[in-house]
Every structure is written in structure tokens, then in C-alpha cells.
């Protein structure tokens, strides 16, 4: 009898222990009895008798859904400033997106489970993504494909207005010449709530749409050959731009080098004016370096002939270039003697 009581106590203790659920600070949930939502529960310790009840957990924070709308079909039309204003044929576009939204709190979370086709954030998330993809496909089918990339900001506002009741948005318009464009001013309201109640599962599930947002991260043509053909002119333009940048850089470099040389000559002229005895030595050094400037430093012909004879009849400039530092010092000493 004692053993039976002990065993029963152990089983009861285990049952009670497994009936407690923990909701983390970033979680909330719905306490359900026999699968039917009964009341909202917040973070903390929750008692849900095992076998007859459970707690469905949902995140409190923002939910991010990343997906790609593959081969979204677009229409043909004209866009100002693109393709010489010629009509653009329809194409299939891959649009990479992120959608952000929140689960509701309190009693609205109970409504979520009434309309949701699942009991977890993952199951409900699949419905969210499917609906948003359908909306993006529908919108893409109403405009020429370059607008998806050229007008991302206004396009996002336009798409969100199809999902969120009463949201302001930029409308898609066509002018008298057949050019497609998004208006510069937002319209007051999008589709009404009655339409949302019938057609929008996100609205029916009471998701916090007022804090929802969308981001179009990239939009590329599905047809790789078409994409390459369209990229070719742009690539040629960029290549030409690179060549021009290099040429401008080389010209700038030469200009600065020229300015530097001019500044050096001005400095040398100033030194010679202050120290006339150095003029001949500067001239010889210029000749040795192959940069003699006879405009500033005239070497007497008789002196050059004398130097040639002393150096064995060779070219003075060639011989000066071979002189060592010690020889230059001796020449400077001899010039100094001559100047006295």
C-alpha cells in the first residue's frame, strides 16, 4: 500500500511538473483548452494541465520574413528618361524582399488563432509570405519592369497600401503620352477596411499591420541573356569613364610635377642671386644630371673647351655624370679659388 502511494505521488509530481510552461521575456502565448484558445498569457510561468491544455507561443518582437518573388511578370510601356523614351517590352523579374510585422497582443492574439491556418509562428508566417508575394506579383504586372528598380521607395509604399487599410500611398499613373510613373504626392487612403476584411488574411489574423514594413533588396531580370544585353551599354559607359578618370589623373600628375619643377627653378635662381659664386657649380651639376638649362646658366665656351681638354677630349656632360662626390668637392674648391 505504501509503495502504491509513493508511486502515485511520484506520478502526480511529474504530471504537475510537466504541466508548467515557461514563456521567456521575448515570448507571449495563448492558453488553450482542448485545442481552443481561451485566454492570453504573458511572459512567465504558466500552468497548463498536460493532456487537456497547452500554450501556443508567439514572439513579442518584430518578425522578419525573407523571400524572393520569382519570375514576376511585368507589362510593356514607356518610362521617361529610359531607353530613349521608347516602349519597354514585358519581362520576368526576380524580386528579393523582406517583410516585417508583429503579432498582436491580448485578445487580438486570440483572434489570430481563430483565423490562422496554424498554431505556430512558423505556420502563420508561411501564410504571411504567400499573401505578400501574391500582392507583389499583382503590382508588378501593372507596370514596366524598370520601375521596380528605379522607384523602389514609391513602389514599396504602393504595395503596402494594398496590405494595410487606410495607408497613404503614391499612385501609379500614365500620362497622355503613355509614360508610366508614380505620383509625387501621396493619396489620402488606400483600399477600405471592408475590402481588407474579405481579401486580406493578414488583416483577418489581426497582425499589427500599422507597424509592418517592406523592403525590396534587389530586382533582377530572370532572363540572363536579356540582362546581359541591357548591361552591355552600361558596362561600356563605365569602361569609358574609367579611361577618362585615368587620363585626368595622369594630366593632374604631370601638371603638379611641372609646378614642382618650376618652383625648384625659382628657388635655385633665388640662391644664385644671393650667392653668385655658386652659378657655375649649379650649371655643372645640371649638366651632369642631364637637365642643364642654358636659359638660366650660361657656361662660357672657353671654360667648356678647357674642361674637355682636361678630361681627355671627351664630352663634358658625359664625364661630369661619372664624377664621384669627392671629385665634385675638388671642382668646387677650384671654382672657389678662381672666383677670388
C-alpha positions in Angstrom: 0.0 0.0 0.0 2.8 2.4 0.9 4.5 1.6 -2.4 1.4 2.4 -4.3 1.1 5.7 -2.5 4.7 6.6 -3.3 4.4 5.6 -6.9 1.2 7.7 -7.2 2.9 10.7 -5.5 5.8 10.4 -8.0 3.5 10.3 -11.0 1.4 13.2 -9.7 4.6 15.2 -9.0 5.8 14.5 -12.5 2.5 15.4 -14.1 2.3 18.7 -12.3 5.9 19.5 -13.1 5.4 18.8 -16.8 2.2 20.9 -16.8 4.2 24.1 -16.1 5.4 26.0 -19.1 7.9 28.9 -19.2 7.4 31.8 -21.5 10.6 33.8 -22.0 10.7 37.6 -21.7 10.5 37.8 -25.5 7.5 35.4 -25.8 3.8 35.6 -25.2 1.1 33.0 -25.8 -2.5 31.7 -25.8 -3.6 29.2 -23.2 -5.9 26.7 -25.0 -8.2 24.0 -23.6 -8.7 21.0 -25.8 -7.2 23.0 -28.7 -9.5 26.0 -28.4 -8.0 29.4 -27.4 -9.2 30.5 -24.1 -7.1 33.5 -22.8 -3.9 35.4 -23.4 -0.8 34.8 -21.3 2.3 36.9 -21.0 5.9 36.0 -20.1 6.5 34.0 -17.0 5.4 30.6 -15.6 2.2 29.2 -16.9 0.2 26.2 -15.6 -1.3 24.1 -18.5 -2.5 20.7 -17.4 -0.8 18.1 -19.5 -3.1 16.3 -22.0 -6.0 18.7 -21.9 -4.4 22.1 -22.4 -1.4 23.7 -24.0 0.2 27.1 -24.6 0.8 28.3 -28.1 3.9 30.6 -28.1 4.4 33.6 -30.2 7.3 36.2 -30.4 6.7 39.6 -28.9 9.3 41.3 -31.2 9.4 42.0 -34.8 9.2 39.1 -37.2 11.3 39.2 -40.4 10.4 37.1 -43.5 12.9 36.9 -46.3 11.8 35.7 -49.7 12.1 36.1 -53.4 9.2 36.7 -55.8 10.5 34.6 -58.7 9.7 35.4 -62.4 7.1 38.1 -61.6 5.7 39.1 -65.0 5.7 42.8 -65.9 4.0 44.7 -68.7 5.3 46.8 -71.5 5.2 50.6 -71.5 7.3 53.8 -71.6 9.3 55.5 -68.9 10.7 59.0 -69.2 14.5 59.1 -69.4 14.8 55.4 -70.0 15.6 53.6 -73.3 15.2 56.9 -75.2 11.6 57.0 -74.1 10.8 54.0 -76.3 8.3 51.4 -75.2 9.8 48.7 -73.0 8.7 45.1 -73.6 7.3 42.8 -70.8 9.8 40.7 -68.9 10.1 38.4 -65.9 11.7 39.8 -62.8 13.1 38.2 -59.7 12.4 40.5 -56.7 14.2 39.8 -53.4 12.3 41.2 -50.4 12.0 41.3 -46.7 8.7 41.8 -44.9 8.5 42.9 -41.2 5.4 42.6 -39.0 4.3 41.9 -35.4 1.8 39.6 -33.8 -1.0 41.4 -31.9 -1.3 41.3 -28.1 -4.1 40.5 -25.6 -7.4 39.5 -27.0 -6.4 40.2 -30.6 -4.0 37.3 -30.4 -7.0 35.1 -29.7 -8.5 36.4 -32.9 -5.3 35.5 -34.7 -5.8 31.8 -33.8 -9.4 31.9 -34.9 -8.5 32.8 -38.5 -5.0 31.4 -38.7 -4.5 28.1 -40.5 -1.9 27.0 -37.9 -0.9 27.3 -34.3 2.7 28.4 -34.6 4.6 31.5 -35.8 6.2 29.4 -38.5 2.9 28.1 -39.8 1.3 31.6 -39.8 4.5 33.0 -41.3 4.1 30.9 -44.4 0.6 32.4 -44.9 2.0 35.9 -44.5 4.7 35.3 -47.1 2.3 33.8 -49.6 -0.1 36.7 -49.4 2.6 39.3 -49.7 4.1 37.5 -52.7 0.7 37.5 -54.4 0.3 41.2 -53.8 3.8 42.0 -55.2 3.1 39.8 -58.3 -0.1 41.7 -58.9 1.5 45.1 -58.6 4.5 44.1 -60.8 2.1 43.0 -63.5 0.7 46.6 -63.8 4.0 48.4 -64.5 7.0 48.2 -66.8 9.8 46.3 -65.1 12.5 49.1 -64.9 10.2 51.0 -62.4 10.6 48.2 -59.9 14.3 49.1 -59.6 14.1 52.9 -60.4 11.2 53.7 -58.0 11.7 51.3 -55.1 10.6 53.7 -52.4 7.3 54.7 -54.0 6.7 51.1 -55.2 7.1 49.9 -51.6 4.5 52.5 -50.4 2.2 51.4 -53.2 2.5 47.7 -52.3 2.0 48.4 -48.5 -1.2 50.3 -49.3 -2.6 47.1 -50.8 -1.9 45.4 -47.5 -2.6 48.0 -44.8 -6.0 49.6 -44.6 -6.1 53.4 -44.8 -2.4 53.8 -45.5 -1.3 56.7 -47.7 0.5 55.8 -50.9 2.0 57.0 -54.2 -0.4 56.0 -57.0 0.8 54.5 -60.3 -0.3 56.8 -63.2 0.0 57.0 -67.0 0.2 60.4 -68.7 -1.3 61.4 -72.1 1.9 60.3 -73.9 1.7 56.8 -72.4 4.5 57.3 -69.9 4.2 55.3 -66.6 5.2 57.0 -63.4 4.4 57.2 -59.6 2.8 60.4 -58.5 4.9 62.8 -56.4 2.1 63.3 -53.8 0.7 60.6 -51.6 -3.0 59.9 -51.8 -5.0 60.1 -48.6 -6.1 56.4 -48.2 -5.6 53.0 -49.7 -8.3 50.3 -50.0 -11.0 50.4 -47.4 -11.4 48.0 -44.4 -14.3 46.2 -45.8 -12.3 45.0 -48.7 -9.4 44.1 -46.3 -11.8 42.0 -44.2 -12.8 39.9 -47.2 -9.5 39.6 -49.1 -6.6 40.2 -46.7 -5.7 37.2 -44.4 -3.1 39.4 -42.6 -5.9 41.8 -41.6 -8.2 38.9 -40.6 -5.4 37.5 -38.4 -5.1 40.8 -36.6 -1.4 41.2 -37.3 -0.1 44.6 -36.3 -0.1 46.0 -39.8 0.4 49.6 -38.8 3.9 48.7 -37.7 4.6 46.4 -40.7 7.1 47.4 -43.4 8.6 46.0 -46.6 12.0 46.3 -48.2 12.9 45.5 -51.8 16.5 44.5 -51.6 17.1 43.6 -55.2 15.3 43.3 -58.6 16.9 41.4 -61.5 15.7 40.2 -64.8 15.0 36.4 -64.8 16.3 36.1 -68.4 20.1 36.2 -68.1 20.7 36.9 -71.8 18.3 39.9 -71.7 20.1 41.2 -68.6 23.5 40.9 -70.2 22.2 42.7 -73.4 20.9 45.5 -71.3 24.0 45.7 -69.1 26.4 46.0 -72.1 25.8 49.7 -72.8 26.2 50.5 -69.2 29.4 48.5 -69.0 30.8 50.4 -72.0 29.9 53.7 -70.3 31.6 52.7 -67.1 34.7 51.5 -69.0 34.9 54.8 -70.8 34.5 56.6 -67.6 37.4 54.7 -66.1 39.7 55.6 -69.1 38.7 59.3 -68.7 39.4 59.2 -64.9 42.9 57.7 -65.5 43.7 60.3 -68.2 42.6 63.1 -65.9 44.7 61.7 -63.1 47.8 61.5 -65.4 47.3 65.0 -66.6 46.9 66.2 -63.0 50.1 64.4 -62.0 52.1 66.0 -64.9 50.8 69.4 -64.1 51.8 69.1 -60.4 55.2 67.7 -61.5 55.6 70.7 -63.8 54.7 73.1 -61.0 57.1 71.4 -58.7 60.0 71.8 -61.2 59.1 75.4 -61.8 59.2 76.1 -58.0 62.6 74.3 -57.8 64.0 76.5 -60.6 62.7 79.7 -58.9 64.3 78.6 -55.6 67.6 78.0 -57.4 67.5 81.3 -59.1 67.0 83.0 -55.7 70.0 81.1 -54.3 72.2 82.2 -57.3 71.2 85.8 -57.0 72.2 85.7 -53.3 75.3 83.7 -54.0 76.7 84.4 -57.5 79.7 82.2 -56.9 77.5 79.1 -57.0 76.2 79.8 -60.5 79.0 77.8 -62.3 78.8 74.9 -59.8 75.0 74.7 -60.3 75.5 74.7 -64.1 78.0 71.8 -63.9 75.7 69.8 -61.7 72.8 70.4 -64.1 74.9 69.2 -67.0 75.9 66.1 -65.0 72.3 65.2 -64.4 71.3 65.8 -68.0 68.9 68.7 -67.0 71.1 71.7 -68.0 69.0 74.8 -68.5 71.1 77.2 -70.6 68.4 79.9 -70.2 69.5 80.4 -66.7 73.0 79.1 -66.5 75.3 80.1 -69.5 78.6 78.2 -69.3 81.4 80.0 -71.1 82.5 78.2 -74.2 86.2 78.6 -73.3 85.6 77.1 -69.9 83.8 74.1 -71.5 86.6 73.6 -74.0 89.2 73.7 -71.2 87.2 71.1 -69.2 87.0 68.9 -72.3 90.8 69.0 -72.8 91.4 68.2 -69.1 89.1 65.3 -69.4 90.8 63.8 -72.4 88.7 65.5 -75.1 85.5 63.7 -74.1 82.0 65.2 -73.9 81.9 67.3 -70.8 78.4 66.4 -69.8 79.1 62.6 -70.1 82.2 62.9 -68.0 80.6 65.1 -65.3 77.9 62.5 -64.8 80.6 59.9 -63.9 82.3 62.1 -61.3 82.3 60.9 -57.6 81.3 63.1 -54.7 85.0 63.6 -53.8 85.7 64.9 -57.4 82.7 67.3 -57.1 84.2 68.7 -53.9 87.6 69.3 -55.6 85.9 71.1 -58.5 84.0 73.3 -56.1 87.3 74.2 -54.3 89.0 75.1 -57.7 86.0 77.2 -58.7 86.2 79.0 -55.4 89.9 79.7 -56.0 89.2 81.1 -59.4 86.4 83.4 -58.1 88.8 85.0 -55.5 
